[in-house]
């Protein structure tokens, strides 16, 4: 399960990649991520993979809140 709760990502200089994003993807679901260039698709994936941290909100993957998890956890 992947859940975004009021997730925003802002970069230095004021650039906004995501603003107040909310969604839940249930285990076993198939989803497609589409959108225009610059819409935040890569940023969203980078947040899920813990390559970046959200500026605001919570990203939860399989019950683990990534905003409180250690950086890039060992598997």
N, C-alpha and C positions, 0 to 999 in steps of 0.2 A: 504494500500500500504506500502511496506517495500522497502527501497532503501539504499544500501551501496555504498558510493562514496569514492574510494581510501582508504578503511579502513585497518588499520594495528593494531595489538595488540602485544605488546612486554611486557614480564614480567621481573622483576628484575633478574639480573644474565645473561641477554642476550637471554633468551629463546623466540623464536618467535612462536606465535600461528597462526596469520594471517598476510599476507603481500599483500598490495595493492589490496584488494578485491572489485569488482564492480558487482552489480546486482540490478535488480528491480523485485519485485513480485507485480503484480497488484492485486487490491482488488478482491476477489472472486476466485482467482487462487488456485489450489491445487499443492503443491510442496513436494518433498521428499528430505531429507538431508541425504546423504550417503557418506561414505569415510572410509579410513583406520583409525585405531587407531592413535591418535595424529595429525589428519589432521586439527583440529580446529572446529569440529562440535559443541561441547559443548560451546566453547568460543563464536562462532557466536550467539548461542541462548542466552547466558548470556549477550551479548551486546544488543540484541533486548529487553530483559527483564529489562535492566538497572541495572543488578547486577554487571556489570563492565563497564568501559569506554574505548572507543577506544583510542589507543595511538596516532593515526593519522586518519584523514578523518572524514566523516560524516555518521551517521546512522540516517535515517529519517523514522519514523513510523507514518502513517496517517497524514502526513504533519508536524509533530513535530520533529524538529532537536534535537535528544537526546544528542548531544554534548553540547548544550547550555541550556538544560532543568535542572531544579533542581533535586538533587539526589532523586531517587525512589519516584516519585510524588505520592501523595494520589489520589485515584480514587473515 
